[in-house]
Amino acid sequence: MINNEWYKVFRKKNNPYLNKSLNIIKNKKDKNYRTLSFELSKIVYGSDKFFFYDFITFLSKKIKFLKKKKKISIGEYGSGNGFILYYFSKKYKINNIFSFEISKDYLNFQKKLIGSGKFISVKPENYKIKIKDSSVDIFIISSLFQYLPSYKQAKKLINECIRVSVHRILILDIYNDLTKENYNLKKMRESELSQIQFKKKYNNLPYRFYKKNFFNYINKNKKVKKFFFIKMPKTWKYRKYSFCVIIDLKQN
């Protein structure tokens, strides 16, 4: 069995991403929510404003149908420094926030950043989402599935998202099995490592890739209306190596 120690990377003390995030919110009062969200996203993705606004527009289009509701709830699993939840909590004045994260340090950071909401710690092998059925209008999982320890956990996590959600689930940036070799070659070139060095570095940090037919079982869930695949925004640097899954739920 392949060891998967990504959780150690995300949980380690003195996490440089966390420290950078803390530095950004020191002057929180002097920045509007768009600027603050962008600066936090830059730490996560290492990207520029073009991608940030492309990404936020991409997400906004997927949830804009909820604007007619008086109260909106949104959840995210693997929420990191919380820039997605923070942006939409401000944009749509959402107080009903559900954040699930493996790092307690990140959750404490999010409490400072976002304020109100439920911030829930999860374990590496977790797939349970400890909230009631149909509690969240929109559920987001972004750039997380490549780090999961097993395909079994991935399926169970999707089932839990369906259980707790009301309208739609967005699973973003899922690594495509068809482009696995080319993706690894790109990462090797970016990190300037030989094949041997690359294998050694990622020996216990494997990326998980998915075939699209892996998700066919979703149709068997009675709560699901349909699911479909889309691509990440055009400005995403790894766009050709991944895909997204959108799950729409039946409405009573």
Secondary structure, 3 states (H helix, E strand, C coil): CCCCCHHHHHHCCCCHHHHHHHHHHHHHHHCCHHHHHHHHHHHHHCCCHHHHHHHHHHHHHHHHHHHHCCCCEEEEECCCCCHHHHHHHHHCCCCEEEEEECCHHHHHHHHHHHCCCEEEECCCCCCCCCCCCCCEEEEEEECCHHHCCCHHHHHHHHHHHHHHEEEEEEEEEEEEHHHHHHHHHHHHHHHCCCHHHHHHHCCCCCCCCECHHHHHHHHHCCCEEEEEEECCCCCCCCHHHEEEEEEEECCC
